[in-house]
Amino acid sequence: MSNDKLAQFAGRKYLNLESYRRNGQGVRTPLWFVEDGGALYFYTVAHSYKVKRIRNNPRVRVAPCDARGNVKGEWAAATARRLGVAESRRANELLNRKYGWAKRILNFFAKIRGHERAAFAIQLD
């Protein structure tokens, strides 16, 4: 993994995740993320289309972006993998620290709506 590719995410609030449909068409999604130990972590609703796309094809591309998904750096090829329970807890703690009260409010609404959540690690190539 290139340190330059990872360094472009330092100090950023959002990353743009491009996952792929079965027909190969890319779908881009801006997400909150956190970097730890050379990997990027994010949370999402477990039954979202991005989870289904990643399950079918873990190859993704990522780039730093703004809240609207406008890319602010270079795209980097990567692999995404769903985390187990212990790793998910750690990723959630890191995200809570980075995003503070805003993340905790989202956690609350996800819990009362009964949305199962999934955490992922992204490893840059």
Protein Blocks (a to p, Z undefined) as FASTA:
>chain_A
ZZklmmmmgopabdcdddddfkopacddddddddeehiacddddfkbmklmmmmmomcdc
dddddfkopacbdcdddddddddfklmmmmmmmmmmmnmmmlmmmmmmmmmnopacdddd
dddZZ
